[in-house]
Amino acid sequence: MSEITLTSANFEKEVLKSDLPILVDFWAVWCGPCKMIAPAVARLAENHAGKLKVGKVNVDEEPDLAQKFNISSIPTLVIFKDGKIVNQKIGAVSLAVLESFVAQYL
């Protein structure tokens, strides 16, 4: 399963009503650290297909979503489970850190 592009139109269905935990990556095209972690986020999606969903919110295209979840720095990685935020991490991190970040929710 690949990453899902999240918008205001599909956020409720894909995130808040998801049967699986979902890691949401709030990012922007111009953000250097966002570009640095993109391959690790993509690998995480591959590694946990069927157990974890991974979605991406472009904060420039979806400012209302960024504001709704008080995203003030990017990249911000947020884990939702059963429609609620259960964990959050700000900044660029390695794949190993991402793996340990999501492990307890799988």
N, C-alpha and C positions, 0 to 999 in steps of 0.2 A: 504494500500500500504506500502510495506516495503522499507527499504533503498536500493538504487541502488549502486552497486560497479562501480565506474567510472574509466575509463582508457583512454589513448590517443585515442584508437579506437572508443569509444562511447561518448566521452565528447561533441563533437559538436552536435550530435543528441540529447543526453539526457539533456544537459545544455544550450548550445547556441541557439538551435532551439526549446527549450521547450515552450509549450503554457502556462505552469504554472510557477510561481516563484519556484526557487529551492534553497534550502540551501545546500551548499557543505561543508562538514567537511573534512579538510585536517588533517591527523592523521598519527601515526606510531604505530606499535605493541609494541615497547619498551617505549612508552610515557605514564607515569603514569597519568597525567592529562587527556590525551585522553581516557584512560580506565575509568576514573572517570565520564566523561560526556557521554560516550557511551549509557548508559540506558536512559538518558534524551533526547538524539538525537533520539533514537529509539521510545520513547514515543511521541515525537513531530511529527514524521512521521505518527504514528498511529492516533494521535489527529486531524491531518489535511489532511488525505487521501482524494484525489480528489481536494484539494485546494492548496496544497504545495507538491512539490517533495523534497525528501531528498536523497542526494548522498554522498558517502564517497570516498576520494582519499587517498590511502596509499602512502605517499610521498617517501618511500623507493622503492616501486615498480613502481612509476610514477614520477621520479624526474623531467622530462621535464615539466609536468603540474605544479608542485610546483614552478619551476623556471619561467615559463610563467606568473604566477600570483604573483610573488615576495613573495612567502611564506617563511619566515625566522624563524618563531616560530610556534610551534604546541601545542595544537590544534588551528587552525585558521578556523573560520566559515565565509563563504562568501555567501551572497545572490545575486543570479543572477535573473534578470527579463528582459524579452525581449532581452536576449543575452548579457546583460551588468551587470557589478557589480554595485549593488545599496547600499550595506552595508557590513561591515566586522567587526568581533569581534575576538580578540585574547585571548586565555586562557580558563580555565575551568569555566563554569557558570552553574547555576541551571536551572531546567526546567522552573521556573517562569521567569527567565531572558531571556531564549530562546523564550518563548511565546511572551514576549513583544518585543523582537528583530524582530520577523517575522510578528507580528500583522499588521503593516501598509502595508504590501505587499500582504496580502490575499484578 
